[in-house]
Amino acid sequence: MSDTSDSAVRTYIEAHRTAFLDDLADWLRIPSVSAQPDHDADVRRSADWLAAKLKETGFLSTEILHTDGAPAVFAEWLSDDPSAPTVLVYGHHDVQPAAVEDGWHTDPFEPVLKDGRLYARGAADDKGQVFFHTLGVRAHLAVTGRTTPAVNLKLLIEGEEESGSPHFRDLVEAHADRLAADVVIVSDTGMWSETTPTVCTGMRGLAECEITFQGPDQDIHSGSFGGAVPNPATAAARLVAALHDDDERITIPGFYDGIAELTEAERELFSELPFDEAEWLRTAKSRAPHGEKGLTTLERIWARPTAEVNGIGGGYQGPGGKTIIPSSAMVKLSFRLVAGQDPARIEKLVTDWVATRVPAGIGHEITFSAGTRPCLTPLDHPALQSVVRAMGRAFGSKIRFTREGGSGPAADLQDVLGAPVLFLGISVPSDGWHAPNEKVEIDLLLKGVETTAHLWGDLGGC
């Protein structure tokens, strides 16, 4: 599209701004807290509200997809172009718990518009970022004169993301044929800052386990038996101490096999970001950077796997001393994974490694939670370039690249559907996801609208 059509997109969005924000506020008033059973009816009401609004927007097919937990919303608007690519947009309509006594300045479920910001639970995470797609597709149609989008547009908006998406993979597998797409767009992420627009290109995966160590059948006297029988708490401590070498590399044999190493070009792109390590440490409430040697902080948290001790315990924890050899101990570990690593393989490697570290006379059991696969989109992928061009037109500036250090259900879409996952989000760190006084910047929210208005035409080749 030309500069003239860019201006037309902005004019259309501005003309519909008030109605768009009013509708979003109505949705934000629904306390769709998936983690609290008292709000089960509200989560269902949120799904119903969205399905009705998507139908009103123009989606020809909208449906509530039921799970063993909270419902998801599926919507579809097919292009009249038989060669059009298919795009699936992912987001979620459930939100984190919130109450005034948590530190909110106002009722978290009564949206407040102030100083160019919309305050409410879910404003940024994720209702605002889901909802900008409704006005974006309408702007796309209005400016291009089309009656259908330039892509086959599908939306899957789940209702359990804030509860760990326990039924999401089953949902995707059950409806894989209907969800089939050439590209997946995840609108549940953010940008570097208000002045540095960015596109996320990947998220790390996750494997978690708990290891229990069993020694004597009961706590026993350390004077009578200490130094003569194995201590499960000592075994736990030695296992943890052996996780990393002096360069902070993970010592589990085979752990790094096959991982996607950072290229020099990717390192240069990371270095372009205005990263202030001292400020980052203040945010982390920590005193010094730490981790695998030879890497920057951003490289460590975005592009390298980790092994972290989430909890360790055993024996007497009360005041004063109690001279015992404890009967049991435990360790909780988590492993963030990068492209090229598979959670199932990591589970086997960890299981085998633990078995070699446990001394005779100590029983152990290791239990893993459901794993999450990593996802990464190559920088030269054509669909990623479409996102970058569309976002560049909306923001009028160079778009840089980030990754996410955390993990999410997007990898299930990549794994089951076999489609590349791209990230399109406009939230910024100051929006306060999961915190009191969550907000979204209205100007950035409308930039998200503008981006999608350009994106469907770019992906559709028109």
N, C-alpha and C positions, 0 to 999 in steps of 0.2 A: 504494500500500500504506500501511497505517497504522503508527503508532509500534510497535504490537504486533508486526507482521510485521517491522519493522526489527530489533527485538530478537530475533525468531526467526531471522533471517538470521545475526546475530552468534553466536547460540547454535549454529546448525548449523556455521558455519565453525570455531568453537572446538572443537567435538567432532571435527572432521576435520583439525584443524591438524597434528597429529603425522604422520599418514599422508601428508598433502599435502607436508610438508617432506621427509619421507623419500623420496617419489617424485621430487621435484625434485632432491634430492641425487644420486639414482641417475643422472638425466639429465646432471647437471653433471659427473659422472665421465667422461663420454664426451668426449674431446678433439677436438671437431668443428671443427678449424681449416681453413677452406676455402682459405686462402692457401698452405698447405704440402702439396705432393703426397703426402708421407709419411703424411698424415692422411686421404687420400681414403676409405679404408675406414671410418675413424671417422665421417666425415660421413655416409656411407651408413648406418652403424649408428645414428647419432643419428636419422636420418629414420625408420628402422624402429622404433626405440624409441618415438618420438612417435606414429607411426601406430597402433601396438599400444595405447598408453596412451589415445589418443582413442577407440578402439573400446571399450576397457574403460570409459571414462567414459560412453559411451552413444551416441556418434555412429554413425549407422546405416551410413554410408559413409565409408571411409577409403582413401586411395590414395597411393602414391608416384608423383609426376610427375617423369619423367626429363627432363633437359636435356642439352645438349652439355657441361655441367659437372657441378655437384653437384645432387643431387635435392632437390625440394621435397615438401611433404606437403599433401595436400588432404583435407579432411573436411567432411561435410555432415550436418546434423540438421534435417530439415524439420518445420515446425509442422503440427499437425492443423487449424489455422485457415486456411481458403482465402484469407482476406483479409490474412494476416500479411505484413508487409514482409520483405524479404530483406537480411540484413546479412553482409558479408564482413569477417572479421578478418584483418589482415595482421601477420606478424612474421617472425623468422628464427631458425633453429636452429644456424647456424654461429657461430663465435666467433673472436676475435682470438688470435694466437699468445701463448703465456705459458710462462714457465719460472722456476724458483726463482732462477736467477742474474740475472733481470731486476730483482730487488728484492722478490720475494714473500717473506712471512714463513713461508709454508707451501706445500706442493705445490698449485699453482693448480687442479689437477683432482682434489683430494681435499677436498671441501667441509668447512668448519669453521664451526660455530655458536657465536658468542661475543658476549656482551653485547647480545643482541637483533639481531644481524646475521649474515647468512650470507655467508661469504667463499668465492668460487670464480670462475674465469673463466666468464662467461656468467650469473652470478647476477642481474645487472641488465640486461645487454645480450647476448642478449635472452631467454634461456630462462626466467628468472623471470617476465618480463612476458607471455610467451606462456602459461606454465603456469597463471597465475592464472585464465585463462578456463575451465580444466577444473573447478575447484572452484566457480567462480562460477555456471556453468550448472546444476550439481547443486544448489546452494543455491537458485537460482531455482525449480527444479522442486519441491524439497522444501517450500518455504514456500508456494508457490502451489497445490500439489496437482496440478499439471499432469503429464502424461506426455510431453509434447513442449514445446519452448521456445515462447514467445509470438512469436518471430520465426523465419523460416527462417535458420538459423545455418550459415554456411560459414567455414572456416578455410583460409587459404593461408599456409604457413610455408616460406619459401624457404631455400636452403642456400648462397647465395653473396653475401649482403649485405655481409659483411666483405671481400669481394674485388671490390666495385664492382658487383655484380648484372649481370654481363655478358650473361647469357642471360634476364634476368627479363622484359623487354618481349616477347621472342619467346614466352616461356612464357605470358604473359597473353594475347597475341594468339591463340595456338594454342588456348587453352581459354576464350576469352572467353564463349562461350555458357554454360559450366558455372559460370563465376565471376560471371555477371551478378548485380548487386545494386542495391538502392535506396540503400544507404549502405555506405561502407567505413570500418572502424575500424582505425586503425594503433596497435598497442601496441608501439612501438619509440621511445619518447620519454620525457620526464620532466616534473617539476614545478619550480617556482621554488625551493622549499625544503621542509624538513620541516614548517614552521609556516605556509607559504603555499601551499596547494594551488591548482594552476592547470590550465587546459586550453589546449593549443596549438591555434591556429586556422589555421596555415599554415606552409609552408616555401618558401624561395627556390629558384629554378631555377638552372641552371648552363650556361655555355658556356665552353669552353677551347680555346686555340689555341697553336700554336708558329709563329713567323715566322722564316724564315732569310733572311739578306741576303748576296748574293754580289757581291763587288767584283772586284779583280784575280784572275787565274787562280791566283796564288800570292802569298804575302806578298812585299812589295816594299820597297825602301829608302826611308825617309821623307825622307831628305835629297835623293835624286835625283828623287822623284816627289811628295812631300808638298806639299799646296797646289795641285796641278795635276791630280789625279785624285780622284774621289769615294771616301770612306772608309766602308765598310759599318758599322763600329762607331759612327761619328758618326751615320749614318742611323738606327741602332737607338736611340741615345740621344735623338735629336731626336723620334723617334716616341713614345717613352715620355714625354718631357717635354710633348708635345702632348696627352696623353690627358685631362688635367684643366685646367680654367681656374682663376683665382685663388680662386674660391669652392668649389673641389673638385668641381665638376659635370663630368660626362663630356662631352667635346666632340664625340663622334661624332654627326653629323647624324641626327636621327630616333630616337636611342637611347631617349629618354623618352616617345616617342609612345604613347598608349594605356594608360599604366600606371595602376594603381589607387592613387589618392592617399589618404593617411590622412585620415580624418574627425576632427573635433574630439572626437567621442565616443571614438574609438579612442585618440587621444592622451591623453585623460583616464584611460582604463583602463590604459594603459602607466604613467602617472604614479602610479597607486595602488600599484604594486609597490615594495617596500622596496629600491630600487637604491642601492648604495653604489659610486659611481664610483671612489673611491680604492682600494677593495678589488678592484674589477673590473680596474683597471689593474695591480695587483699580480699578479692571476691571468694577465693578458696579458703579464706581464714587460715592460711598457712604461712610459713616463714621462709621457705626456700624451695626452689624447683628441685625435682628429683626424678630419676628414671633411667632408662636405657642410655648408656653413654654414646656420644657421637650424634645425638639427635636434638632438634629444638623441641620446645614444649608443644607447639602445634603439631609437629610431626609425631610426637609420642601419643597425643590424645586423639588424633584423627586417623593415623595410618599405621600404627603398630599394635600388635596384640599385647595383652596384659594378663598377669595373674595377681589377684588381690586377695588378701585375707580379710574377709568381712566380719569374722567373729572367731574367737578362740576361748575355750574355757575348760574347766575341770577342777575337781577337788573343792576344798573349803574356800568360800568366798566371804565369810562373815568377819566381824571385828575380832582382833586378836589373833593368836596363833592356834593351830590345831595340827599337831605333828602326825600326819597320816601319809600313807601312799593311797591316793584316790583309786576308787574302783573303775572310774571311766573318765574320758575327756572327749572333746569335740572340736572340730574346725569347720568353718564355712568358707568356701573359696568361690571366687567368680573369675571367669576368663573372658575378656573382651576379644573378639576375633575379627580378623580382617579378610579381605577378598583372598580366596584360595584356601581358606580353612573351613572345615565342615564340623558342626557341633558334635555329630555322632563319632567322628574320628577322634576329636579332642577328648571326648568322654572315655574312649578306649585307651588312649595314650595316658591320660591321667590315672585311670584305674590300674593299668599295668605298672605305672611308676610308683603309685602309692603302695602297691603290694610288695615292691622291692625295698621300701623304706621302713616297713613295720617290723620290729624285732620279734624274735621267737617269744612266745608266751603272751603276746598281745593280740587279741582278736580285733578285727576292724570290719566296718561296713560302710560302703560309700553309696550315696543316693543322689542322683542327678535330677534337677528340674528340667522341664521341657526347654530345649535349646532354640536359639534364634540364629538364623544364618545372616552373614554379612551381605551387603549389596554395594556395588560400585559401578558407576557408569563411566566409560572411557570419555576423556575430554573431547575427543574428536567424533563422538557419536552424533549423527545428523539431528536426532531429536533434541539432544542437549543443546546443540547450536541453535535450534529453533527457539528454545526457551530463552537462551541468552539474547538472541536478536529481539524477541518480543519484549523482554524485560528492559533491554537497552533503550528501546523506543519509548517505553513508558517512563523510565527514569531519566532519560536524556544524559546518561553517563556510562562509563565503562563498567561492565559487570565482572566481578571477580569471583573466585571459587573458594568454597569451604567444604569441609566434611563434618559429619556429626560423630562425636566420640561415643554417644550412647547407642542404644539398640531399639528397634521397634518392629511392628508387624509388617512393614513394607516388604521385608525380605520374603515373607510368605507369598506375597503376590508375585514376586519375581520367580520364586521357586516353583510354585504351582502353575502359573500361567506362562512361564518361559518368556516373559517380556521385560525389557529394560525398565528400571525404575528411575524416574526423574523427580526432582524436588522443586516445588514452587511455593515459596512462603514469603511473607512480607513482615512477619513479626520481628521485633528487635529485643535485645536482652532486657531493656528497661520495662518491657510489658509485664513482667512478673508472673510468668506461668506458675501455677500451683500456689502462688503467694497471695497475701491480702492485697486488695486494691489492684487486681489485674486490670489491664487496659489495653486498648489498641489505638495506635495513631491513625486518625481518620485519613489524613493525606496518604499515608502508606497503604491503608486499606483500599483506597480508591486507585492507587497505583497497581494493586493486585487485580482490580477490575480491568484496568486498562491493559495490563499484560495479557490477560486471557483473551481480551477482545482482539489482540493482535495474534496471539499464539495459534488459535484454531485455523486462521487463514494461512499462517506460515507452515504449519504442519500439513495442511491440506494442499499446499502448493498453489494458492491463489492470492 
